[in-house]
Amino acid sequence: MQTDREIIRPACAEVKRPVPMDLVCEVCGAEVEVWSDEEEPHCPGCGAELKKEA
Ligand SMILES: [Zn+2]
């Protein structure tokens, strides 16, 4: 019989976990939720590129 073992993930697996952030479109004013790992998020309403605040 084989024994099932739980796979233990190393802590470093969470280093690059993206987080949601709310941006406001400068063009149409819409609030857009984007993920921190999106490099070039765009507004779904008008298509404008959203700028992330540093
Ligand atoms: Zn927009």
mmCIF file of the protein (N, C-alpha, C, O) and its ligand, coordinates in Angstrom:
data_MODEL
# 
_entry.id   MODEL 
# 
loop_
_entity.id 
_entity.type 
_entity.pdbx_number_of_molecules 
1 polymer     1 
2 non-polymer 1 
# 
_entity_poly.entity_id                      1 
_entity_poly.type                           'polypeptide(L)' 
_entity_poly.nstd_linkage                   no 
_entity_poly.nstd_monomer                   no 
_entity_poly.pdbx_seq_one_letter_code       MQTDREIIRPACAEVKRPVPMDLVCEVCGAEVEVWSDEEEPHCPGCGAELKKEA 
_entity_poly.pdbx_seq_one_letter_code_can   MQTDREIIRPACAEVKRPVPMDLVCEVCGAEVEVWSDEEEPHCPGCGAELKKEA 
_entity_poly.pdbx_strand_id                 A 
# 
loop_
_entity_poly_seq.entity_id 
_entity_poly_seq.num 
_entity_poly_seq.mon_id 
_entity_poly_seq.hetero 
1 1  MET n 
1 2  GLN n 
1 3  THR n 
1 4  ASP n 
1 5  ARG n 
1 6  GLU n 
1 7  ILE n 
1 8  ILE n 
1 9  ARG n 
1 10 PRO n 
1 11 ALA n 
1 12 CYS n 
1 13 ALA n 
1 14 GLU n 
1 15 VAL n 
1 16 LYS n 
1 17 ARG n 
1 18 PRO n 
1 19 VAL n 
1 20 PRO n 
1 21 MET n 
1 22 ASP n 
1 23 LEU n 
1 24 VAL n 
1 25 CYS n 
1 26 GLU n 
1 27 VAL n 
1 28 CYS n 
1 29 GLY n 
1 30 ALA n 
1 31 GLU n 
1 32 VAL n 
1 33 GLU n 
1 34 VAL n 
1 35 TRP n 
1 36 SER n 
1 37 ASP n 
1 38 GLU n 
1 39 GLU n 
1 40 GLU n 
1 41 PRO n 
1 42 HIS n 
1 43 CYS n 
1 44 PRO n 
1 45 GLY n 
1 46 CYS n 
1 47 GLY n 
1 48 ALA n 
1 49 GLU n 
1 50 LEU n 
1 51 LYS n 
1 52 LYS n 
1 53 GLU n 
1 54 ALA n 
# 
loop_
_struct_asym.id 
_struct_asym.entity_id 
A 1 
B 2 
# 
loop_
_chem_comp.id 
_chem_comp.type 
_chem_comp.mon_nstd_flag 
ALA 'L-peptide linking' y 
ARG 'L-peptide linking' y 
ASP 'L-peptide linking' y 
CYS 'L-peptide linking' y 
GLN 'L-peptide linking' y 
GLU 'L-peptide linking' y 
GLY 'peptide linking'   y 
HIS 'L-peptide linking' y 
ILE 'L-peptide linking' y 
LEU 'L-peptide linking' y 
LYS 'L-peptide linking' y 
MET 'L-peptide linking' y 
PRO 'L-peptide linking' y 
SER 'L-peptide linking' y 
THR 'L-peptide linking' y 
TRP 'L-peptide linking' y 
VAL 'L-peptide linking' y 
ZN  non-polymer         . 
# 
_pdbx_entity_nonpoly.entity_id   2 
_pdbx_entity_nonpoly.name        ? 
_pdbx_entity_nonpoly.comp_id     ZN 
# 
_pdbx_nonpoly_scheme.asym_id         B 
_pdbx_nonpoly_scheme.entity_id       2 
_pdbx_nonpoly_scheme.mon_id          ZN 
_pdbx_nonpoly_scheme.ndb_seq_num     1 
_pdbx_nonpoly_scheme.pdb_seq_num     101 
_pdbx_nonpoly_scheme.auth_seq_num    101 
_pdbx_nonpoly_scheme.pdb_mon_id      ZN 
_pdbx_nonpoly_scheme.auth_mon_id     ZN 
_pdbx_nonpoly_scheme.pdb_strand_id   A 
_pdbx_nonpoly_scheme.pdb_ins_code    . 
# 
loop_
_atom_site.group_PDB 
_atom_site.id 
_atom_site.type_symbol 
_atom_site.label_atom_id 
_atom_site.label_alt_id 
_atom_site.label_comp_id 
_atom_site.label_asym_id 
_atom_site.label_entity_id 
_atom_site.label_seq_id 
_atom_site.pdbx_PDB_ins_code 
_atom_site.Cartn_x 
_atom_site.Cartn_y 
_atom_site.Cartn_z 
_atom_site.occupancy 
_atom_site.B_iso_or_equiv 
_atom_site.pdbx_formal_charge 
_atom_site.auth_seq_id 
_atom_site.auth_comp_id 
_atom_site.auth_asym_id 
_atom_site.auth_atom_id 
_atom_site.pdbx_PDB_model_num 
ATOM   1   N  N  . MET A 1 1  ? 0.835   -1.218 0.000   1.00 0.00 ? 1   MET A N  1 
ATOM   2   C  CA . MET A 1 1  ? 0.000   0.000  0.000   1.00 0.00 ? 1   MET A CA 1 
ATOM   3   C  C  . MET A 1 1  ? 0.857   1.251  0.000   1.00 0.00 ? 1   MET A C  1 
ATOM   4   O  O  . MET A 1 1  ? 1.881   1.335  0.679   1.00 0.00 ? 1   MET A O  1 
ATOM   5   N  N  . GLN A 1 2  ? 0.415   2.197  -0.766  1.00 0.00 ? 2   GLN A N  1 
ATOM   6   C  CA . GLN A 1 2  ? 1.139   3.470  -0.776  1.00 0.00 ? 2   GLN A CA 1 
ATOM   7   C  C  . GLN A 1 2  ? 0.515   4.431  0.222   1.00 0.00 ? 2   GLN A C  1 
ATOM   8   O  O  . GLN A 1 2  ? -0.691  4.424  0.470   1.00 0.00 ? 2   GLN A O  1 
ATOM   9   N  N  . THR A 1 3  ? 1.358   5.229  0.763   1.00 0.00 ? 3   THR A N  1 
ATOM   10  C  CA . THR A 1 3  ? 0.865   6.224  1.705   1.00 0.00 ? 3   THR A CA 1 
ATOM   11  C  C  . THR A 1 3  ? 0.759   7.582  1.010   1.00 0.00 ? 3   THR A C  1 
ATOM   12  O  O  . THR A 1 3  ? 1.718   8.080  0.420   1.00 0.00 ? 3   THR A O  1 
ATOM   13  N  N  . ASP A 1 4  ? -0.411  8.149  1.096   1.00 0.00 ? 4   ASP A N  1 
ATOM   14  C  CA . ASP A 1 4  ? -0.562  9.481  0.501   1.00 0.00 ? 4   ASP A CA 1 
ATOM   15  C  C  . ASP A 1 4  ? 0.037   10.533 1.415   1.00 0.00 ? 4   ASP A C  1 
ATOM   16  O  O  . ASP A 1 4  ? -0.278  10.615 2.603   1.00 0.00 ? 4   ASP A O  1 
ATOM   17  N  N  . ARG A 1 5  ? 0.898   11.323 0.830   1.00 0.00 ? 5   ARG A N  1 
ATOM   18  C  CA . ARG A 1 5  ? 1.490   12.401 1.623   1.00 0.00 ? 5   ARG A CA 1 
ATOM   19  C  C  . ARG A 1 5  ? 0.977   13.745 1.118   1.00 0.00 ? 5   ARG A C  1 
ATOM   20  O  O  . ARG A 1 5  ? 0.764   13.940 -0.078  1.00 0.00 ? 5   ARG A O  1 
ATOM   21  N  N  . GLU A 1 6  ? 0.794   14.624 2.018   1.00 0.00 ? 6   GLU A N  1 
ATOM   22  C  CA . GLU A 1 6  ? 0.438   15.973 1.592   1.00 0.00 ? 6   GLU A CA 1 
ATOM   23  C  C  . GLU A 1 6  ? 1.676   16.672 1.058   1.00 0.00 ? 6   GLU A C  1 
ATOM   24  O  O  . GLU A 1 6  ? 2.768   16.574 1.617   1.00 0.00 ? 6   GLU A O  1 
ATOM   25  N  N  . ILE A 1 7  ? 1.467   17.375 -0.036  1.00 0.00 ? 7   ILE A N  1 
ATOM   26  C  CA . ILE A 1 7  ? 2.580   18.129 -0.607  1.00 0.00 ? 7   ILE A CA 1 
ATOM   27  C  C  . ILE A 1 7  ? 2.694   19.466 0.128   1.00 0.00 ? 7   ILE A C  1 
ATOM   28  O  O  . ILE A 1 7  ? 1.779   20.289 0.131   1.00 0.00 ? 7   ILE A O  1 
ATOM   29  N  N  . ILE A 1 8  ? 3.819   19.634 0.727   1.00 0.00 ? 8   ILE A N  1 
ATOM   30  C  CA . ILE A 1 8  ? 4.024   20.887 1.460   1.00 0.00 ? 8   ILE A CA 1 
ATOM   31  C  C  . ILE A 1 8  ? 4.712   21.902 0.556   1.00 0.00 ? 8   ILE A C  1 
ATOM   32  O  O  . ILE A 1 8  ? 5.825   21.679 0.079   1.00 0.00 ? 8   ILE A O  1 
ATOM   33  N  N  . ARG A 1 9  ? 4.032   23.011 0.335   1.00 0.00 ? 9   ARG A N  1 
ATOM   34  C  CA . ARG A 1 9  ? 4.619   24.035 -0.537  1.00 0.00 ? 9   ARG A CA 1 
ATOM   35  C  C  . ARG A 1 9  ? 5.564   24.930 0.247   1.00 0.00 ? 9   ARG A C  1 
ATOM   36  O  O  . ARG A 1 9  ? 5.287   25.296 1.389   1.00 0.00 ? 9   ARG A O  1 
ATOM   37  N  N  . PRO A 1 10 ? 6.660   25.271 -0.367  1.00 0.00 ? 10  PRO A N  1 
ATOM   38  C  CA . PRO A 1 10 ? 7.587   26.186 0.294   1.00 0.00 ? 10  PRO A CA 1 
ATOM   39  C  C  . PRO A 1 10 ? 6.991   27.585 0.385   1.00 0.00 ? 10  PRO A C  1 
ATOM   40  O  O  . PRO A 1 10 ? 6.139   27.964 -0.418  1.00 0.00 ? 10  PRO A O  1 
ATOM   41  N  N  . ALA A 1 11 ? 7.441   28.330 1.352   1.00 0.00 ? 11  ALA A N  1 
ATOM   42  C  CA . ALA A 1 11 ? 6.892   29.661 1.580   1.00 0.00 ? 11  ALA A CA 1 
ATOM   43  C  C  . ALA A 1 11 ? 7.103   30.588 0.388   1.00 0.00 ? 11  ALA A C  1 
ATOM   44  O  O  . ALA A 1 11 ? 6.332   31.521 0.165   1.00 0.00 ? 11  ALA A O  1 
ATOM   45  N  N  . CYS A 1 12 ? 8.152   30.317 -0.366  1.00 0.00 ? 12  CYS A N  1 
ATOM   46  C  CA . CYS A 1 12 ? 8.471   31.212 -1.477  1.00 0.00 ? 12  CYS A CA 1 
ATOM   47  C  C  . CYS A 1 12 ? 7.433   31.127 -2.591  1.00 0.00 ? 12  CYS A C  1 
ATOM   48  O  O  . CYS A 1 12 ? 7.455   31.930 -3.524  1.00 0.00 ? 12  CYS A O  1 
ATOM   49  N  N  . ALA A 1 13 ? 6.536   30.167 -2.498  1.00 0.00 ? 13  ALA A N  1 
ATOM   50  C  CA . ALA A 1 13 ? 5.517   30.033 -3.535  1.00 0.00 ? 13  ALA A CA 1 
ATOM   51  C  C  . ALA A 1 13 ? 4.552   31.211 -3.519  1.00 0.00 ? 13  ALA A C  1 
ATOM   52  O  O  . ALA A 1 13 ? 3.825   31.433 -4.487  1.00 0.00 ? 13  ALA A O  1 
ATOM   53  N  N  . GLU A 1 14 ? 4.543   31.958 -2.438  1.00 0.00 ? 14  GLU A N  1 
ATOM   54  C  CA . GLU A 1 14 ? 3.589   33.062 -2.350  1.00 0.00 ? 14  GLU A CA 1 
ATOM   55  C  C  . GLU A 1 14 ? 4.209   34.415 -2.663  1.00 0.00 ? 14  GLU A C  1 
ATOM   56  O  O  . GLU A 1 14 ? 3.550   35.449 -2.557  1.00 0.00 ? 14  GLU A O  1 
ATOM   57  N  N  . VAL A 1 15 ? 5.459   34.399 -3.042  1.00 0.00 ? 15  VAL A N  1 
ATOM   58  C  CA . VAL A 1 15 ? 6.143   35.671 -3.261  1.00 0.00 ? 15  VAL A CA 1 
ATOM   59  C  C  . VAL A 1 15 ? 5.499   36.479 -4.377  1.00 0.00 ? 15  VAL A C  1 
ATOM   60  O  O  . VAL A 1 15 ? 5.303   37.689 -4.264  1.00 0.00 ? 15  VAL A O  1 
ATOM   61  N  N  . LYS A 1 16 ? 5.175   35.776 -5.461  1.00 0.00 ? 16  LYS A N  1 
ATOM   62  C  CA . LYS A 1 16 ? 4.661   36.517 -6.616  1.00 0.00 ? 16  LYS A CA 1 
ATOM   63  C  C  . LYS A 1 16 ? 3.151   36.436 -6.738  1.00 0.00 ? 16  LYS A C  1 
ATOM   64  O  O  . LYS A 1 16 ? 2.603   36.577 -7.831  1.00 0.00 ? 16  LYS A O  1 
ATOM   65  N  N  . ARG A 1 17 ? 2.482   36.210 -5.625  1.00 0.00 ? 17  ARG A N  1 
ATOM   66  C  CA . ARG A 1 17 ? 1.028   36.138 -5.693  1.00 0.00 ? 17  ARG A CA 1 
ATOM   67  C  C  . ARG A 1 17 ? 0.452   37.505 -6.032  1.00 0.00 ? 17  ARG A C  1 
ATOM   68  O  O  . ARG A 1 17 ? 0.703   38.471 -5.311  1.00 0.00 ? 17  ARG A O  1 
ATOM   69  N  N  . PRO A 1 18 ? -0.301  37.605 -7.094  1.00 0.00 ? 18  PRO A N  1 
ATOM   70  C  CA . PRO A 1 18 ? -0.866  38.901 -7.464  1.00 0.00 ? 18  PRO A CA 1 
ATOM   71  C  C  . PRO A 1 18 ? -1.973  39.324 -6.515  1.00 0.00 ? 18  PRO A C  1 
ATOM   72  O  O  . PRO A 1 18 ? -2.657  38.489 -5.923  1.00 0.00 ? 18  PRO A O  1 
ATOM   73  N  N  . VAL A 1 19 ? -2.135  40.608 -6.383  1.00 0.00 ? 19  VAL A N  1 
ATOM   74  C  CA . VAL A 1 19 ? -3.198  41.138 -5.540  1.00 0.00 ? 19  VAL A CA 1 
ATOM   75  C  C  . VAL A 1 19 ? -4.064  42.070 -6.388  1.00 0.00 ? 19  VAL A C  1 
ATOM   76  O  O  . VAL A 1 19 ? -3.564  42.732 -7.298  1.00 0.00 ? 19  VAL A O  1 
ATOM   77  N  N  . PRO A 1 20 ? -5.359  42.120 -6.088  1.00 0.00 ? 20  PRO A N  1 
ATOM   78  C  CA . PRO A 1 20 ? -6.232  43.003 -6.838  1.00 0.00 ? 20  PRO A CA 1 
ATOM   79  C  C  . PRO A 1 20 ? -6.049  44.449 -6.406  1.00 0.00 ? 20  PRO A C  1 
ATOM   80  O  O  . PRO A 1 20 ? -5.800  44.732 -5.234  1.00 0.00 ? 20  PRO A O  1 
ATOM   81  N  N  . MET A 1 21 ? -6.173  45.351 -7.355  1.00 0.00 ? 21  MET A N  1 
ATOM   82  C  CA . MET A 1 21 ? -6.081  46.769 -7.011  1.00 0.00 ? 21  MET A CA 1 
ATOM   83  C  C  . MET A 1 21 ? -7.101  47.549 -7.836  1.00 0.00 ? 21  MET A C  1 
ATOM   84  O  O  . MET A 1 21 ? -7.373  47.221 -8.991  1.00 0.00 ? 21  MET A O  1 
ATOM   85  N  N  . ASP A 1 22 ? -7.647  48.568 -7.229  1.00 0.00 ? 22  ASP A N  1 
ATOM   86  C  CA . ASP A 1 22 ? -8.653  49.365 -7.915  1.00 0.00 ? 22  ASP A CA 1 
ATOM   87  C  C  . ASP A 1 22 ? -8.007  50.574 -8.565  1.00 0.00 ? 22  ASP A C  1 
ATOM   88  O  O  . ASP A 1 22 ? -7.328  51.360 -7.905  1.00 0.00 ? 22  ASP A O  1 
ATOM   89  N  N  . LEU A 1 23 ? -8.223  50.715 -9.857  1.00 0.00 ? 23  LEU A N  1 
ATOM   90  C  CA . LEU A 1 23 ? -7.725  51.882 -10.571 1.00 0.00 ? 23  LEU A CA 1 
ATOM   91  C  C  . LEU A 1 23 ? -8.906  52.654 -11.122 1.00 0.00 ? 23  LEU A C  1 
ATOM   92  O  O  . LEU A 1 23 ? -9.967  52.091 -11.391 1.00 0.00 ? 23  LEU A O  1 
ATOM   93  N  N  . VAL A 1 24 ? -8.704  53.961 -11.286 1.00 0.00 ? 24  VAL A N  1 
ATOM   94  C  CA . VAL A 1 24 ? -9.737  54.795 -11.883 1.00 0.00 ? 24  VAL A CA 1 
ATOM   95  C  C  . VAL A 1 24 ? -9.265  55.251 -13.256 1.00 0.00 ? 24  VAL A C  1 
ATOM   96  O  O  . VAL A 1 24 ? -8.189  55.833 -13.396 1.00 0.00 ? 24  VAL A O  1 
ATOM   97  N  N  . CYS A 1 25 ? -10.067 54.985 -14.244 1.00 0.00 ? 25  CYS A N  1 
ATOM   98  C  CA . CYS A 1 25 ? -9.724  55.373 -15.608 1.00 0.00 ? 25  CYS A CA 1 
ATOM   99  C  C  . CYS A 1 25 ? -9.714  56.891 -15.714 1.00 0.00 ? 25  CYS A C  1 
ATOM   100 O  O  . CYS A 1 25 ? -10.667 57.563 -15.320 1.00 0.00 ? 25  CYS A O  1 
ATOM   101 N  N  . GLU A 1 26 ? -8.632  57.412 -16.247 1.00 0.00 ? 26  GLU A N  1 
ATOM   102 C  CA . GLU A 1 26 ? -8.517  58.867 -16.366 1.00 0.00 ? 26  GLU A CA 1 
ATOM   103 C  C  . GLU A 1 26 ? -9.390  59.410 -17.491 1.00 0.00 ? 26  GLU A C  1 
ATOM   104 O  O  . GLU A 1 26 ? -9.680  60.605 -17.541 1.00 0.00 ? 26  GLU A O  1 
ATOM   105 N  N  . VAL A 1 27 ? -9.801  58.539 -18.378 1.00 0.00 ? 27  VAL A N  1 
ATOM   106 C  CA . VAL A 1 27 ? -10.559 58.990 -19.538 1.00 0.00 ? 27  VAL A CA 1 
ATOM   107 C  C  . VAL A 1 27 ? -12.060 59.023 -19.252 1.00 0.00 ? 27  VAL A C  1 
ATOM   108 O  O  . VAL A 1 27 ? -12.718 60.039 -19.480 1.00 0.00 ? 27  VAL A O  1 
ATOM   109 N  N  . CYS A 1 28 ? -12.598 57.913 -18.753 1.00 0.00 ? 28  CYS A N  1 
ATOM   110 C  CA . CYS A 1 28 ? -14.047 57.841 -18.562 1.00 0.00 ? 28  CYS A CA 1 
ATOM   111 C  C  . CYS A 1 28 ? -14.444 57.799 -17.085 1.00 0.00 ? 28  CYS A C  1 
ATOM   112 O  O  . CYS A 1 28 ? -15.627 57.873 -16.754 1.00 0.00 ? 28  CYS A O  1 
ATOM   113 N  N  . GLY A 1 29 ? -13.459 57.680 -16.209 1.00 0.00 ? 29  GLY A N  1 
ATOM   114 C  CA . GLY A 1 29 ? -13.748 57.737 -14.783 1.00 0.00 ? 29  GLY A CA 1 
ATOM   115 C  C  . GLY A 1 29 ? -14.234 56.435 -14.181 1.00 0.00 ? 29  GLY A C  1 
ATOM   116 O  O  . GLY A 1 29 ? -14.649 56.402 -13.023 1.00 0.00 ? 29  GLY A O  1 
ATOM   117 N  N  . ALA A 1 30 ? -14.188 55.376 -14.947 1.00 0.00 ? 30  ALA A N  1 
ATOM   118 C  CA . ALA A 1 30 ? -14.672 54.092 -14.449 1.00 0.00 ? 30  ALA A CA 1 
ATOM   119 C  C  . ALA A 1 30 ? -13.685 53.499 -13.456 1.00 0.00 ? 30  ALA A C  1 
ATOM   120 O  O  . ALA A 1 30 ? -12.470 53.630 -13.609 1.00 0.00 ? 30  ALA A O  1 
ATOM   121 N  N  . GLU A 1 31 ? -14.230 52.844 -12.434 1.00 0.00 ? 31  GLU A N  1 
ATOM   122 C  CA . GLU A 1 31 ? -13.363 52.116 -11.516 1.00 0.00 ? 31  GLU A CA 1 
ATOM   123 C  C  . GLU A 1 31 ? -13.125 50.729 -12.079 1.00 0.00 ? 31  GLU A C  1 
ATOM   124 O  O  . GLU A 1 31 ? -14.068 50.006 -12.400 1.00 0.00 ? 31  GLU A O  1 
ATOM   125 N  N  . VAL A 1 32 ? -11.885 50.373 -12.192 1.00 0.00 ? 32  VAL A N  1 
ATOM   126 C  CA . VAL A 1 32 ? -11.527 49.092 -12.791 1.00 0.00 ? 32  VAL A CA 1 
ATOM   127 C  C  . VAL A 1 32 ? -10.652 48.324 -11.814 1.00 0.00 ? 32  VAL A C  1 
ATOM   128 O  O  . VAL A 1 32 ? -9.654  48.840 -11.310 1.00 0.00 ? 32  VAL A O  1 
ATOM   129 N  N  . GLU A 1 33 ? -11.044 47.079 -11.555 1.00 0.00 ? 33  GLU A N  1 
ATOM   130 C  CA . GLU A 1 33 ? -10.199 46.249 -10.700 1.00 0.00 ? 33  GLU A CA 1 
ATOM   131 C  C  . GLU A 1 33 ? -9.224  45.483 -11.567 1.00 0.00 ? 33  GLU A C  1 
ATOM   132 O  O  . GLU A 1 33 ? -9.619  44.741 -12.467 1.00 0.00 ? 33  GLU A O  1 
ATOM   133 N  N  . VAL A 1 34 ? -7.966  45.666 -11.292 1.00 0.00 ? 34  VAL A N  1 
ATOM   134 C  CA . VAL A 1 34 ? -6.945  44.951 -12.049 1.00 0.00 ? 34  VAL A CA 1 
ATOM   135 C  C  . VAL A 1 34 ? -6.071  44.181 -11.068 1.00 0.00 ? 34  VAL A C  1 
ATOM   136 O  O  . VAL A 1 34 ? -6.108  44.413 -9.859  1.00 0.00 ? 34  VAL A O  1 
ATOM   137 N  N  . TRP A 1 35 ? -5.292  43.268 -11.610 1.00 0.00 ? 35  TRP A N  1 
ATOM   138 C  CA . TRP A 1 35 ? -4.380  42.497 -10.776 1.00 0.00 ? 35  TRP A CA 1 
ATOM   139 C  C  . TRP A 1 35 ? -2.982  43.069 -10.890 1.00 0.00 ? 35  TRP A C  1 
ATOM   140 O  O  . TRP A 1 35 ? -2.573  43.579 -11.933 1.00 0.00 ? 35  TRP A O  1 
ATOM   141 N  N  . SER A 1 36 ? -2.268  42.967 -9.795  1.00 0.00 ? 36  SER A N  1 
ATOM   142 C  CA . SER A 1 36 ? -0.959  43.601 -9.723  1.00 0.00 ? 36  SER A CA 1 
ATOM   143 C  C  . SER A 1 36 ? 0.036   43.008 -10.718 1.00 0.00 ? 36  SER A C  1 
ATOM   144 O  O  . SER A 1 36 ? 1.069   43.616 -10.998 1.00 0.00 ? 36  SER A O  1 
ATOM   145 N  N  . ASP A 1 37 ? -0.267  41.833 -11.251 1.00 0.00 ? 37  ASP A N  1 
ATOM   146 C  CA . ASP A 1 37 ? 0.680   41.263 -12.202 1.00 0.00 ? 37  ASP A CA 1 
ATOM   147 C  C  . ASP A 1 37 ? 0.315   41.589 -13.647 1.00 0.00 ? 37  ASP A C  1 
ATOM   148 O  O  . ASP A 1 37 ? 0.957   41.110 -14.582 1.00 0.00 ? 37  ASP A O  1 
ATOM   149 N  N  . GLU A 1 38 ? -0.722  42.410 -13.822 1.00 0.00 ? 38  GLU A N  1 
ATOM   150 C  CA . GLU A 1 38 ? -1.045  42.856 -15.171 1.00 0.00 ? 38  GLU A CA 1 
ATOM   151 C  C  . GLU A 1 38 ? -0.112  43.996 -15.529 1.00 0.00 ? 38  GLU A C  1 
ATOM   152 O  O  . GLU A 1 38 ? -0.034  45.001 -14.823 1.00 0.00 ? 38  GLU A O  1 
ATOM   153 N  N  . GLU A 1 39 ? 0.581   43.828 -16.616 1.00 0.00 ? 39  GLU A N  1 
ATOM   154 C  CA . GLU A 1 39 ? 1.571   44.847 -16.959 1.00 0.00 ? 39  GLU A CA 1 
ATOM   155 C  C  . GLU A 1 39 ? 0.927   46.061 -17.600 1.00 0.00 ? 39  GLU A C  1 
ATOM   156 O  O  . GLU A 1 39 ? 1.293   47.199 -17.307 1.00 0.00 ? 39  GLU A O  1 
ATOM   157 N  N  . GLU A 1 40 ? -0.033  45.812 -18.476 1.00 0.00 ? 40  GLU A N  1 
ATOM   158 C  CA . GLU A 1 40 ? -0.667  46.938 -19.152 1.00 0.00 ? 40  GLU A CA 1 
ATOM   159 C  C  . GLU A 1 40 ? -2.176  46.784 -19.109 1.00 0.00 ? 40  GLU A C  1 
ATOM   160 O  O  . GLU A 1 40 ? -2.795  46.400 -20.101 1.00 0.00 ? 40  GLU A O  1 
ATOM   161 N  N  . PRO A 1 41 ? -2.766  47.081 -17.969 1.00 0.00 ? 41  PRO A N  1 
ATOM   162 C  CA . PRO A 1 41 ? -4.223  46.952 -17.872 1.00 0.00 ? 41  PRO A CA 1 
ATOM   163 C  C  . PRO A 1 41 ? -4.928  48.030 -18.696 1.00 0.00 ? 41  PRO A C  1 
ATOM   164 O  O  . PRO A 1 41 ? -4.445  49.155 -18.814 1.00 0.00 ? 41  PRO A O  1 
ATOM   165 N  N  . HIS A 1 42 ? -6.050  47.672 -19.247 1.00 0.00 ? 42  HIS A N  1 
ATOM   166 C  CA . HIS A 1 42 ? -6.824  48.619 -20.039 1.00 0.00 ? 42  HIS A CA 1 
ATOM   167 C  C  . HIS A 1 42 ? -8.247  48.699 -19.496 1.00 0.00 ? 42  HIS A C  1 
ATOM   168 O  O  . HIS A 1 42 ? -8.787  47.729 -18.964 1.00 0.00 ? 42  HIS A O  1 
ATOM   169 N  N  . CYS A 1 43 ? -8.825  49.857 -19.642 1.00 0.00 ? 43  CYS A N  1 
ATOM   170 C  CA . CYS A 1 43 ? -10.198 50.073 -19.221 1.00 0.00 ? 43  CYS A CA 1 
ATOM   171 C  C  . CYS A 1 43 ? -11.134 49.272 -20.123 1.00 0.00 ? 43  CYS A C  1 
ATOM   172 O  O  . CYS A 1 43 ? -11.055 49.379 -21.347 1.00 0.00 ? 43  CYS A O  1 
ATOM   173 N  N  . PRO A 1 44 ? -12.020 48.470 -19.530 1.00 0.00 ? 44  PRO A N  1 
ATOM   174 C  CA . PRO A 1 44 ? -12.956 47.681 -20.336 1.00 0.00 ? 44  PRO A CA 1 
ATOM   175 C  C  . PRO A 1 44 ? -14.029 48.552 -20.990 1.00 0.00 ? 44  PRO A C  1 
ATOM   176 O  O  . PRO A 1 44 ? -14.690 48.138 -21.942 1.00 0.00 ? 44  PRO A O  1 
ATOM   177 N  N  . GLY A 1 45 ? -14.188 49.758 -20.464 1.00 0.00 ? 45  GLY A N  1 
ATOM   178 C  CA . GLY A 1 45 ? -15.213 50.639 -20.991 1.00 0.00 ? 45  GLY A CA 1 
ATOM   179 C  C  . GLY A 1 45 ? -14.767 51.382 -22.234 1.00 0.00 ? 45  GLY A C  1 
ATOM   180 O  O  . GLY A 1 45 ? -15.447 51.353 -23.260 1.00 0.00 ? 45  GLY A O  1 
ATOM   181 N  N  . CYS A 1 46 ? -13.617 52.053 -22.143 1.00 0.00 ? 46  CYS A N  1 
ATOM   182 C  CA . CYS A 1 46 ? -13.183 52.898 -23.254 1.00 0.00 ? 46  CYS A CA 1 
ATOM   183 C  C  . CYS A 1 46 ? -11.884 52.418 -23.877 1.00 0.00 ? 46  CYS A C  1 
ATOM   184 O  O  . CYS A 1 46 ? -11.474 52.924 -24.922 1.00 0.00 ? 46  CYS A O  1 
ATOM   185 N  N  . GLY A 1 47 ? -11.241 51.465 -23.258 1.00 0.00 ? 47  GLY A N  1 
ATOM   186 C  CA . GLY A 1 47 ? -10.049 50.897 -23.863 1.00 0.00 ? 47  GLY A CA 1 
ATOM   187 C  C  . GLY A 1 47 ? -8.777  51.661 -23.559 1.00 0.00 ? 47  GLY A C  1 
ATOM   188 O  O  . GLY A 1 47 ? -7.708  51.310 -24.059 1.00 0.00 ? 47  GLY A O  1 
ATOM   189 N  N  . ALA A 1 48 ? -8.879  52.700 -22.747 1.00 0.00 ? 48  ALA A N  1 
ATOM   190 C  CA . ALA A 1 48 ? -7.701  53.481 -22.429 1.00 0.00 ? 48  ALA A CA 1 
ATOM   191 C  C  . ALA A 1 48 ? -6.753  52.690 -21.505 1.00 0.00 ? 48  ALA A C  1 
ATOM   192 O  O  . ALA A 1 48 ? -7.185  51.848 -20.718 1.00 0.00 ? 48  ALA A O  1 
ATOM   193 N  N  . GLU A 1 49 ? -5.488  52.980 -21.625 1.00 0.00 ? 49  GLU A N  1 
ATOM   194 C  CA . GLU A 1 49 ? -4.534  52.305 -20.763 1.00 0.00 ? 49  GLU A CA 1 
ATOM   195 C  C  . GLU A 1 49 ? -4.610  52.888 -19.361 1.00 0.00 ? 49  GLU A C  1 
ATOM   196 O  O  . GLU A 1 49 ? -4.642  54.105 -19.178 1.00 0.00 ? 49  GLU A O  1 
ATOM   197 N  N  . LEU A 1 50 ? -4.637  51.996 -18.373 1.00 0.00 ? 50  LEU A N  1 
ATOM   198 C  CA . LEU A 1 50 ? -4.749  52.449 -16.985 1.00 0.00 ? 50  LEU A CA 1 
ATOM   199 C  C  . LEU A 1 50 ? -3.361  52.614 -16.391 1.00 0.00 ? 50  LEU A C  1 
ATOM   200 O  O  . LEU A 1 50 ? -2.469  51.793 -16.601 1.00 0.00 ? 50  LEU A O  1 
ATOM   201 N  N  . LYS A 1 51 ? -3.207  53.681 -15.655 1.00 0.00 ? 51  LYS A N  1 
ATOM   202 C  CA . LYS A 1 51 ? -1.928  53.931 -15.025 1.00 0.00 ? 51  LYS A CA 1 
ATOM   203 C  C  . LYS A 1 51 ? -1.962  53.479 -13.579 1.00 0.00 ? 51  LYS A C  1 
ATOM   204 O  O  . LYS A 1 51 ? -2.865  53.821 -12.816 1.00 0.00 ? 51  LYS A O  1 
ATOM   205 N  N  . LYS A 1 52 ? -0.959  52.705 -13.228 1.00 0.00 ? 52  LYS A N  1 
ATOM   206 C  CA . LYS A 1 52 ? -0.855  52.260 -11.840 1.00 0.00 ? 52  LYS A CA 1 
ATOM   207 C  C  . LYS A 1 52 ? -0.162  53.326 -11.014 1.00 0.00 ? 52  LYS A C  1 
ATOM   208 O  O  . LYS A 1 52 ? 0.793   53.963 -11.460 1.00 0.00 ? 52  LYS A O  1 
ATOM   209 N  N  . GLU A 1 53 ? -0.653  53.505 -9.822  1.00 0.00 ? 53  GLU A N  1 
ATOM   210 C  CA . GLU A 1 53 ? 0.033   54.406 -8.925  1.00 0.00 ? 53  GLU A CA 1 
ATOM   211 C  C  . GLU A 1 53 ? 1.183   53.669 -8.265  1.00 0.00 ? 53  GLU A C  1 
ATOM   212 O  O  . GLU A 1 53 ? 1.047   52.527 -7.826  1.00 0.00 ? 53  GLU A O  1 
ATOM   213 N  N  . ALA A 1 54 ? 2.284   54.329 -8.207  1.00 0.00 ? 54  ALA A N  1 
ATOM   214 C  CA . ALA A 1 54 ? 3.480   53.678 -7.643  1.00 0.00 ? 54  ALA A CA 1 
ATOM   215 C  C  . ALA A 1 54 ? 3.296   53.491 -6.139  1.00 0.00 ? 54  ALA A C  1 
ATOM   216 O  O  . ALA A 1 54 ? 4.184   52.962 -5.470  1.00 0.00 ? 54  ALA A O  1 
HETATM 217 ZN ZN . ZN  B 2 .  ? -12.180 54.260 -19.429 1.00 0.00 2 101 ZN  A ZN 1 
# 
